[in-house]
């Protein structure tokens, strides 16, 4: 697990004080401040993930006071370079279990290092659990079939927003529920690595809004319903509790919906109603997306710099509708196909 960076142990005493009791290999003050400001460490039990320069994954649980007296609950923070919420939250829960059972932070360190070095000890149940968990395909933990069923044909608006790299905000009043759903959205565009554009949750304040405005596109979660009034922050807003999708008035021309989109929406509905598992559904959507991209690349040529180039003239030769032309031009741009004058 070379993408692992660090882990921290947090203890909340019976007196309510929060102590960062262990950090390996280190913890910066700015990291601690961000976690304390953003996460409700006073809660008795929760799991969540987020990003502050790198990804962090937190598991908080009640403490075994027979082992750790005067401690009400303990939290484990795992820091990593990559976005794998199920794997790293599982690791955080296993580290928490080791600490809860032993009360010895050096045993937690020993287990963490065994994961980093892949030195899995056969008689260590936690290591075996983690090894088994890591062997699973991450797409199996997606809920993309449920998302499709939730929104029906309108799910194409989510797909189109992600495909064309627009601004997508996902709302739910409950942070744990929001994060559970949010991790499935990237699977709509599994042919791309879009984790860098994922903001698990933001608050409607000047600092977080400034961060959003610094980005051209994003998938951002929010628990504050005042975001409904901020159409300047999104092209598409997904309201999970209400099962509604809203396109901002100024973004309708940016998100063309063609007959091809309607066909893909029907295709997704069929996948959601099928007996296919999540992994096969994700693969099928990816294959359909690659068909679209192949269509565009068939109209392109290699330049001397080995980049793909396409001209508006080539697109017009296909006699597409104006709406389809608009879509193709935008998709070509997101797939790094450049435009030429000939």
N, C-alpha and C positions, 0 to 999 in steps of 0.2 A: 504494500500500500504506500508507494512512494509519494502519492499526492497528499498524504497526511502531513500536517505542519506542526500541530501542538495539541495539548489538551489541558484543561484547567479543572480544578475541583473547587466548588463553591459550597459553603456551609451556612445555613441559617440557624442561629441559635434560638433557644426557647425565649430569649429576651428580645428577639426580633432583629438582632444585629446580623448583617451579612458579611461573611469573611471569605475572601479568596485564599484558601488555605494551601493550594498547591498549583504550580504551573510548570509544565515541561514542554519544550526547553525554556520558554520564557513567556512573559505576558507584558505587553506595552500598556501604559496608562490610558492611551486613547482607545485601546480595545476594551479595557475594563469599563471605562466611562460609557462607551457606546452600548455595551450589553446592559449596564445598569440603567441607562436612560431609556432604552428601547424595550427591554424585556421585564416582565413583572416577576422578579425573583422571589417575591413574597408568596406567590401562589404555591399551594402544596404539591401539585403534580401537573406537569405539562411537558410536551415536547414541541419544539419549533426549530425552524431554520431561518437563516437570513444571510446578509452579505455586508461585510465591512472590509473592503479591499480584498479579503478572501472570504470564502464561505464558512459559516459557523453553524453548528448543530448542537442544540441544548436539550438535555433530558434532566428533568427535576422530579424527584420522588421523595416520599416520606422516609424518614430515617429509622433504622432499627436502633432504638435507644438503649437496648441491652448491650449493643456493641459500641455505639457512639452516644454516650449520655450527654444531655444538655443540648443536643443537636436536633432540631425539628425536621428539617429536610436538607437534602443534599442535591447539588446540581453538577452535572458534567458538561463541559463545553468542549467540543471537538472542532478543531480548525483544519480546513483542507483547501486544496487548490481547485477542486472540481465539485460539480453539483451532482451529488448522489444522496438525496435525503434519506431514502430508506436504509441504505447501507450504513451511513454515518450515524443516523439516529439509533440504529441497532447497536452499533459500536458504543455509543454513549450510554445506552441502557445497560450493556454488558459491563462496561467500566464501573457504572453506578452499582451494579449488583456485586461486583468484586469488592468494592469499598464498603458496601452495606454489610457484607458477610464477614469481612475481615477487620475493618476499621484501620487497615494498614495502607497508607498511600504508596508504599514501596511495592506492594503486591499489584496495585493498579498500574504502576509504572512498568512492572515486569510484564503484565498482560499486554499493555499498550505496545511495548517494544517487540513482543512476540508477533503482534499484528503487522507492525512496520517492517520487520525483517522477514515476515512470512515463516517464522520458526514456530509452526503450530504444534503444540505439545498434545499427543494423543489422549493423555489422561486429564486434559483441561476441558471441561464441558463447555465453558464459555468460548474457547478458541474453536472448538468443533462447531458450535452453533454459528459463529461468525463465518467460518470457512464454508459451511453449507449455505449460509445466506448469500455470501459473495458469489457463489457459483450460479445463482439464479440470474436470468436475464432481467434487467431493470424494467423492461417494458411490461413484464408480467404484473407489475404493481401499478400500472396506469389504470385510470378509470375513464378511458376515452369512449368506451361503449356507453357508459352512463351519461357522459356529456352529450353525446349525439342524441340519445333518447330524450334528454332533458330539453334540448332546444329544437329537435326535429330538423326540418329543412333549413331553418335559420342558422344552424351550426356552420353553414357555408360562410357566414359573415366573420366568424372567428377564424376559420381557415384562410379566407382571403386577406384578412388583416395581417395575419402572421406571414403569409406567403409574400405579400407586397411590402413587408417591413414597415407597417404603420404603428401607431400608438394604441395599445390595448390596455384598458384598465379593467380589473376584475374585482367586484365588490362582494363582500360578505361581512356581516356584523360580528361574526365569531372568528377570531384569528386562527385557532386550530383548524376549523372547517375550511377557511380560506386557503390555508397552506396545503391542506390535504388535496383540494381540488386543483390548486394552481400548478402543482408539480406535473399534472397530466397535460397541460396545454402545449408544452414543447413537442409532444409526440405527434401533433398535427403536422409538424414540419420536421420530421425526424431526419431528413436528408441534410439538414443544416445544424450546426452547433449554435443554438441561440441562447445558451445559458448566460452569456455575457450581457444580454439585453433584459434579463429577468431581474426585477426588483420585487422580492417576496412581499413586502408591505411598506407603505409609506404613510405618513401623516400629512394632513392638509395644513401644513405650516410653511413659513417662508423658506426654511432650510431645505426641506424635502422637495418642495415645488421647484426650487432653484436647481436641485439635482435632476429632476425630470426635464426641465427646460434645457439642460446642457446636453441632452441626448436627442438624436434624430428619431429613434424608435425605441419601443420598450414593451415588455409585458409587466405590468405593475399591479400588485394587490393593494387593496385599501379596505379598512374597516369603518371608515367615517362616511356616513351617508351624505354629508355636505359635498362630497365629490360629484354628486348628481348635478350640482349647479355649476360645475367647472368643465363645461364642454370645451374650453380652450386647452384642457390637458389631455384630451383623448380624441382619437378618431372613432373608436368603438368602445362602448362601455358594456360589460357583461354583469348583470345583476343576478347573482346566483340564487338568493332566496326567492325572488320574484320570477325567476326563469325568463328573464327579459334581456334582449340585446338592443342597445340604442346606438345609432350612428349620429355623430355630431353633425349639425346642419352644414358646417363648412367643409365636411369631409366626404360628402356623398359622391362627388365627382372623382374623388381619389380612389374609390372602391367600386369599380365597375363590376356588375354581375351579368354574366353572359349565359347563353344556353349551355355552354360547357360547365359553368358553375352549377347550374341547376341539375345537370346530369351527375356531377360529382356529389352533390347533396343527396340525390336519390341513392347513389352508390353507397354513401356512408350510412344512410338509413338501413339499407339492406344488410350491411356489415353488422350494424348494431343489433339487428334482429336475428342474425345468424348464430350458429353454435360455435363460431370461431372464438378462440381465446384472444386475449388482449394483444399478445405478441403478433398474431397473424393479422389482426385488424390494423395495427400500426404498419405492418409490412405492406398490406394491401393499399392503404392510403398513400404510403411513400411511393409505391409503384405507379399509382395514378398520377401523382405529382411529377414523377420523372418522365412520364409520357408527355406532359405539358412542356417540360423543359426541353425534351428531345425535339418537339415540334419547332421550338424557337431555334435551337441549335442547327436544325436542318436548313434554316434560312441564313445561317451565318457562315463566315469564311475565316480562316486563320490568317492573321496579319504577320508581318515580318517579325514582330515582337512576340509571336506565338499566342497572342490574345485572340479571343473570338470577337469578330465584328459583324454587325448587321446594319442594313440600311433601311430607311423607311420605304424606299422603292421596292425592295424585296418583300416587305410586309404587305404593301399594297397590291403586289402581283397576285397574292392569294385571295383577294376579294373578300377579306374579312369585313364584318360590320364595324362601324366606327367604335362601338363599345369594346369589341374584341381587340381592335387595334390598340386602343387605350390600355387595355389589360396587358397585351403582349409587350408593349413598350415598357411598361412599369416592371413586369416580371423579368424582362431581359436585363434591366438595370440592376435588380436585386441579385441576379445570378452572374453578375460581372461580365455581361456581354456588352461590348461597347458599340456605339453608333458611329457609322462612317457616312461620308457624303456620296459614296458611289456603290 
